């Protein structure tokens, strides 16, 4: 559904609800997709960019229409909440939908993620369904440094020090505090919702501010900081094998052979595949080669829906391409993949082509200092400064050292995550706070950094084996995946329990 053409969206614009549902789904996917654009210099047709372009284009075509009673507001936020001498401020956007609100129904707060926040967010999705059932008010806040909520006109490294999950939570706490102080809401429970990175922030809100939030639903939330995120591709490959087993049986040993050739015999790889920058004794060239051009099976599976054929295009196209030359052997098949996906470019100085592996291609988007609604520099800063999430491959040039060089080149300073510090700061998998529910999908590599086992602190968990990234955030009309109805029932029961407990104590 999130690949549907603008033409189809225009046809459906005659039915406002259909358009709203379309934008809601695109917006939820975009909210979870900022982590899925590694290698963007070559992969301009990636899932995330397509989603973001579709969202903007459709919204442009239906400007002026009202989204189910959603109101747009702006709050004056501090650039930093942690320095009383710094009085700088900026304008931060948030949306409110009170169409179902009944006194005592509570307020559901949606944490904006690493991209623009749309009014459509408060017009659909499972949190919207819950609000309708429970008489809750919806409030969605845009994350600082994304969308229109920009503290600065330029994303210099000096300015980006004010971009972190900690600052984002302080923005939320400040807004909630101000609203309560101005009698915006009756004393009632607040529940935080978020997906992917924003899901982690939702979980951290309950951890750091349990007096403000009765509970959190942290969908597909990678709460464990990890520099060497090797499990992403491992989970994705295992998931792909469920649907294209012969392809993955061929792919896995093929890639092992390719990685081994680069590590042990780079001269042979150079002779066969002709990378633009020789990889012999050049770890940056080898790392850029793997980062920019190698298959991203985990990415193909991140938004793979068993009920939506169009979401399966990325895996099917890749597998069809690979298997078309499988009979000729892994070298021929891999070469055909590289050629088909357009990773060969004209070679300077002759009439041939070379395999794209320029290091500049790995940093070009991070060097764009403009504070645009869609910008990769902000999100990559969060990876370099706090979370990691680098999709490394054991024993390859695509390793932590390579990403450290990318971070340094992107921001002009040696910035790299202190994994142990942040793990201890927020608790990671050992987060001790109660009343957090962690829904996950088994096809999603990010699930390996989330909480999958219930612990003594009464944290709720749920894993739908054939679900993808943040799929539980979609509305009840998208419950076709086996087990998703039961997942929604579990979330519903947890939220009702948190509200009941809060009301009993207050």
C-alpha positions in Angstrom: 0.0 0.0 0.0 2.8 2.5 0.7 4.0 2.0 -2.9 0.7 3.0 -4.4 0.9 5.6 -7.2 0.1 9.2 -6.8 -2.6 8.6 -9.5 -4.4 6.1 -7.3 -4.1 8.5 -4.3 -5.7 11.3 -6.4 -8.6 9.0 -7.3 -9.1 8.1 -3.7 -8.9 11.8 -2.7 -12.7 11.9 -3.5 -13.0 9.9 -0.4 -11.3 11.8 2.4 -11.1 8.9 4.7 -9.3 6.7 2.1 -6.7 9.4 1.6 -6.2 9.9 5.3 -5.7 6.1 5.7 -3.2 6.1 2.9 -1.2 9.0 4.4 -1.4 7.5 7.9 0.2 4.3 6.7 2.9 6.1 4.8 3.5 8.3 7.7 3.9 5.4 10.2 6.2 3.7 7.8 8.3 6.9 7.3 8.4 7.3 11.0 10.1 3.9 11.3 12.2 4.2 8.1 14.9 6.7 8.9 17.1 3.8 9.9 16.8 2.1 6.6 18.7 4.4 4.2 22.3 3.4 4.7 24.1 3.7 1.4 21.7 6.3 0.1 24.2 7.7 -2.5 23.6 4.8 -4.8 20.3 3.5 -3.6 18.2 6.4 -4.6 15.2 4.2 -5.3 15.2 2.7 -1.8 12.0 1.9 0.1 12.4 4.8 2.5 13.0 7.5 -0.1 10.1 6.3 -2.2 7.8 6.4 0.9 9.0 10.0 1.8 8.5 11.3 -1.8 5.0 9.7 -2.0 4.0 11.2 1.3 5.1 14.8 0.3 3.5 14.5 -3.2 0.2 13.3 -1.9 0.0 15.9 0.9 0.7 18.6 -1.7 -2.2 17.4 -3.8 -4.7 17.5 -0.9 -3.6 20.7 0.9 -6.5 22.6 2.5 -8.4 19.5 3.4 -9.0 18.9 7.1 -7.7 15.8 8.8 -10.4 14.4 11.0 -10.4 17.4 13.4 -6.7 17.5 13.9 -5.4 20.8 15.1 -1.8 22.1 14.5 0.0 23.9 17.3 3.4 25.3 18.0 5.3 25.5 21.2 8.3 27.6 22.1 11.0 25.0 23.1 14.4 25.7 24.5 17.5 24.8 22.4 18.8 23.2 25.6 16.9 22.3 28.7 20.1 21.7 30.6 21.9 25.0 30.6 20.0 27.8 32.5 22.3 30.4 30.9 21.4 29.5 27.4 18.1 31.2 26.6 17.8 30.4 22.9 14.5 28.9 21.7 12.9 27.5 18.6 9.4 26.7 17.4 8.3 23.0 17.7 5.3 21.6 16.0 2.7 19.3 17.5 -0.8 18.1 16.6 -3.8 17.4 18.8 -6.9 15.3 18.0 -9.7 15.5 20.5 -12.5 14.0 18.4 -12.9 11.0 20.8 -11.9 12.6 24.0 -13.9 12.0 27.1 -12.8 13.3 30.5 -10.7 10.7 32.2 -10.0 8.9 28.9 -6.4 9.9 29.1 -3.9 11.4 26.6 -1.9 9.3 24.1 1.4 10.9 23.1 3.0 9.9 19.9 6.8 10.5 19.7 7.9 11.9 16.4 10.8 10.1 14.7 13.6 11.0 12.4 11.5 12.7 9.8 8.7 15.2 9.3 5.5 14.7 11.3 2.2 14.9 9.4 -1.3 15.7 10.6 -2.3 12.3 9.2 -0.4 10.6 12.1 -3.3 11.6 14.4 -5.9 10.4 12.1 -5.2 6.7 12.0 -3.1 3.8 13.1 -3.7 1.5 16.1 -3.2 4.2 18.6 -6.0 6.1 16.9 -8.2 3.0 17.2 -7.4 2.7 20.9 -8.3 6.3 21.4 -11.6 5.8 19.8 -12.3 2.8 22.0 -11.1 4.5 25.2 -12.1 8.1 24.8 -8.6 9.4 24.7 -7.0 12.5 23.3 -4.2 12.2 20.8 -1.1 14.4 20.8 1.8 14.0 18.3 5.0 16.0 18.7 7.6 16.5 16.0 11.2 15.6 16.9 13.7 18.4 17.1 16.0 18.7 14.1 13.4 17.0 11.8 10.5 18.3 9.7 9.7 21.9 10.5 11.0 21.8 14.1 14.4 23.1 13.4 16.4 24.9 16.1 18.9 26.2 13.6 19.1 27.1 9.9 22.2 25.0 9.4 23.2 21.6 10.8 26.7 22.4 11.8 28.5 20.0 14.2 28.3 22.6 16.9 24.6 22.8 16.5 24.0 19.1 16.3 25.3 18.7 19.9 21.7 19.7 20.8 20.3 16.7 19.0 19.8 13.6 21.2 17.2 11.4 22.6 17.8 13.1 26.0 17.0 16.5 24.5 13.9 15.1 22.7 12.5 13.7 25.9 13.1 17.0 27.6 11.1 18.7 24.8 8.2 16.3 25.5 8.4 16.8 29.3 8.4 20.6 28.9 5.4 20.5 26.6 3.5 18.2 28.9 4.4 20.3 32.0 3.2 23.5 30.3 0.0 22.0 29.1 -0.8 20.7 32.6 0.1 24.0 34.1 -2.4 25.8 31.8 -5.2 23.4 32.7 -5.1 21.9 29.2 -6.0 18.5 30.6 -7.7 17.0 33.7 -5.6 14.8 35.9 -5.5 11.7 33.9 -3.1 9.0 32.6 -0.7 9.7 29.8 0.5 6.8 27.5 3.5 7.2 25.2 3.6 5.6 21.8 6.4 5.4 19.3 8.0 3.2 16.6 11.6 2.2 15.9 13.9 4.9 17.3 10.9 6.8 18.5 9.7 3.6 20.2 13.0 3.6 22.1 12.3 7.2 23.2 8.8 6.2 24.3 10.4 3.4 26.4 13.0 5.8 27.8 10.2 8.3 28.7 8.6 5.7 31.0 12.0 4.9 32.4 13.0 8.5 33.2 9.6 10.1 33.8 7.3 7.4 35.3 5.5 10.1 37.3 4.3 11.6 33.9 3.6 8.5 31.9 1.5 5.6 33.1 2.9 3.3 30.3 4.6 3.1 26.9 4.1 1.1 23.8 7.5 0.8 22.2 7.0 -0.7 18.7 10.0 -2.3 17.1 12.1 -0.3 19.5 15.9 -0.9 19.3 16.6 -0.1 23.0 20.0 -1.7 23.0 22.7 0.6 21.5 25.0 -1.5 19.3 27.9 -0.4 17.2 28.4 -3.7 15.4 24.8 -4.4 14.4 25.6 -7.7 12.8 22.2 -9.3 13.6 20.3 -7.0 11.2 21.3 -8.9 8.1 21.3 -12.3 9.9 17.7 -11.9 10.9 16.8 -10.5 7.5 18.4 -13.4 5.6 16.7 -16.0 7.8 13.4 -14.2 7.2 13.9 -14.1 3.4 14.6 -17.8 3.4 11.0 -18.4 4.5 9.7 -16.9 1.3 12.6 -17.5 -1.2 14.5 -20.5 0.1 16.4 -21.4 -3.0 17.5 -17.8 -3.5 18.8 -17.6 0.1 20.5 -21.0 -0.3 22.4 -19.6 -3.2 22.9 -16.1 -1.7 24.5 -17.1 1.6 27.5 -19.0 0.3 27.9 -16.6 -2.6 28.3 -13.7 -0.2 30.6 -15.6 2.1 32.8 -16.3 -0.9 32.8 -12.6 -2.0 33.7 -11.4 1.5 36.4 -13.9 1.8 37.8 -12.9 -1.6 38.0 -9.2 -0.5 39.6 -10.1 2.8 42.1 -12.7 1.5 42.7 -12.0 -2.1 41.7 -8.4 -2.9 43.8 -8.5 -6.1 41.5 -11.2 -7.5 38.4 -9.2 -6.7 40.0 -6.2 -8.3 40.7 -8.1 -11.5 37.2 -9.6 -11.7 35.0 -6.7 -10.6 37.1 -3.6 -11.3 36.1 -1.2 -8.4 36.7 2.5 -9.3 39.1 2.9 -6.3 41.5 0.0 -5.9 40.8 -1.9 -2.7 44.2 -3.5 -2.2 45.6 -2.0 1.0 42.8 0.5 1.1 40.3 -0.3 3.9 38.1 2.8 3.1 37.8 1.8 -0.5 36.9 -1.8 0.4 34.5 -0.6 3.1 32.8 1.8 0.8 32.4 -0.9 -1.8 30.5 -3.1 0.6 28.5 -0.3 2.2 27.3 1.2 -1.1 26.8 -1.7 -3.4 26.3 -5.0 -1.5 22.8 -6.5 -1.2 20.7 -5.3 1.7 18.5 -8.3 2.4 17.6 -7.0 5.9 16.3 -3.9 4.2 14.3 -5.9 1.7 12.6 -7.7 4.6 12.1 -4.7 7.0 8.8 -3.7 5.4 7.9 -7.1 3.8 4.2 -7.8 4.3 2.9 -11.3 3.7 -0.5 -9.7 2.7 0.8 -7.0 0.3 2.4 -8.2 -2.9 3.9 -4.7 -3.7 5.9 -4.7 -0.5 7.5 -7.9 -1.7 9.0 -6.4 -4.8 12.4 -5.6 -3.4 13.1 -9.2 -2.3 11.6 -10.7 -5.4 13.4 -8.4 -7.8 16.7 -9.1 -6.1 16.2 -12.9 -6.0 15.0 -13.0 -9.6 18.1 -11.1 -10.7 20.4 -13.3 -8.7 18.8 -16.6 -9.8 18.8 -15.6 -13.5 22.6 -16.2 -13.5 22.8 -18.8 -10.7 23.5 -21.6 -13.2 26.7 -19.7 -14.3 28.0 -19.7 -10.7 28.3 -17.2 -7.9 30.8 -14.8 -9.6 28.6 -14.4 -12.7 25.5 -14.0 -10.6 27.0 -11.4 -8.3 28.4 -9.5 -11.3 25.0 -9.6 -12.9 23.4 -8.2 -9.7 25.9 -5.3 -9.6 25.3 -4.5 -13.3 21.5 -4.8 -13.1 21.3 -2.5 -10.0 23.4 0.2 -11.8 26.5 0.1 -9.5 28.8 0.3 -12.5 29.6 3.8 -13.7 31.7 5.2 -16.6 35.4 4.8 -15.7 37.4 8.0 -16.0 40.1 7.9 -18.6 38.7 5.1 -20.8 35.5 3.9 -22.4 34.9 1.1 -19.8 33.0 1.0 -16.5 34.1 0.6 -12.9 32.3 -0.5 -9.8 31.2 2.5 -7.7 33.1 2.6 -4.3 34.1 6.2 -3.8 34.3 7.1 -0.1 32.7 10.5 -0.8 29.6 8.6 -1.7 29.3 7.4 1.8 29.4 10.9 3.3 27.8 13.1 0.7 24.4 13.3 2.3 25.8 13.8 5.8 27.7 16.8 4.6 24.6 18.7 3.5 24.3 21.4 6.3 20.9 22.6 5.3 18.2 22.1 7.9 15.7 20.4 5.5 12.6 18.5 6.5 14.2 15.4 5.1 17.8 15.3 6.0 20.2 12.4 6.6 22.8 14.4 8.4 20.7 14.6 11.6 19.9 10.9 11.8 23.4 9.8 11.0 24.6 12.2 13.8 22.5 10.3 16.2 24.0 7.0 15.1 27.5 8.4 15.3 27.0 10.1 18.7 24.8 7.7 20.6 23.3 4.5 19.1 25.6 3.0 16.5 23.2 0.7 14.6 25.9 0.2 12.0 25.1 -2.9 9.9 28.5 -4.5 10.0 29.5 -7.9 8.7 31.9 -10.0 10.8 35.3 -10.2 9.3 34.6 -7.8 6.5 35.8 -4.3 5.6 32.2 -3.1 6.5 33.2 -2.9 10.1 33.2 -0.5 13.1 36.5 1.1 12.0 35.1 1.9 8.6 32.0 3.6 10.2 34.2 5.6 12.5 36.0 7.0 9.5 32.6 7.8 8.0 31.5 9.6 11.1 34.7 11.5 11.4 34.6 12.6 7.7 30.9 13.6 8.0 31.3 15.8 11.1 34.9 16.9 11.1 35.7 15.4 14.5 36.2 12.0 16.0 32.6 11.3 17.1 31.7 7.7 17.8 29.2 6.0 20.2 30.2 5.0 23.7 28.2 1.9 23.6 28.8 0.8 27.2 27.9 4.2 28.6 24.6 4.5 26.8 23.8 0.9 27.5 24.2 1.6 31.2 22.5 5.0 31.0 19.2 3.6 29.6 19.5 0.0 30.6 19.2 -1.5 27.1 17.7 -5.0 27.3 17.9 -4.6 31.1 15.6 -1.6 31.3 14.1 -2.0 34.8 10.9 0.1 34.4 7.5 -1.4 34.5 4.5 -0.7 32.2 6.4 -0.9 28.8 5.1 -3.1 26.0 7.5 -4.1 23.3 5.7 -5.4 20.1 8.0 -6.7 17.4 7.9 -8.5 14.0 9.9 -11.6 13.3 10.8 -10.5 9.8 12.5 -7.3 11.1 16.2 -7.2 11.9 15.6 -4.4 14.4 13.8 -6.8 16.6 17.2 -8.3 17.7 17.9 -5.0 19.5 14.5 -4.8 21.2 13.1 -6.7 24.2 11.8 -10.1 23.2 11.5 -11.9 26.6 9.3 -10.8 29.5 11.2 -10.0 32.6 10.5 -9.7 36.3 9.6 -6.0 35.9 6.3 -6.9 34.2 7.3 -5.6 30.8 5.0 -6.8 28.1 6.5 -8.4 25.0 5.1 -9.8 21.8 6.6 -11.2 18.6 4.5 -11.8 15.5 6.7 -14.2 13.4 5.6 -13.0 10.0 5.2 -9.3 10.8 7.6 -6.6 9.7 8.9 -3.3 11.2 6.3 -1.4 13.2 3.5 -3.3 11.6 1.6 -3.3 14.9 1.3 0.5 14.6 -1.0 0.1 11.6 -4.8 0.2 12.2 -7.0 -2.8 12.8 -7.9 -2.8 9.1 -4.3 -4.1 8.4 -4.5 -7.2 10.6 -4.1 -9.7 7.8 -0.8 -11.0 9.1 -1.4 -14.1 11.2 -1.1 -13.2 14.9 -1.5 -9.5 14.5 -5.1 -9.5 15.9 -3.8 -11.2 19.0 -0.9 -8.7 19.2 -3.4 -5.8 19.1 -5.5 -7.5 21.7 -2.4 -7.8 24.0 -1.5 -4.1 23.5 -5.1 -3.2 24.1 -5.2 -5.1 27.4 -2.0 -3.6 28.6 -3.1 0.0 27.9 -6.4 -0.6 29.7 -4.5 -2.1 32.7 -2.2 0.9 32.9 -5.1 3.3 32.8 -7.0 1.3 35.4 -3.9 1.2 37.7 -3.4 5.0 37.3 -7.0 5.8 38.1 -6.9 3.6 41.2 -3.8 5.3 42.5 -5.1 8.9 41.8 
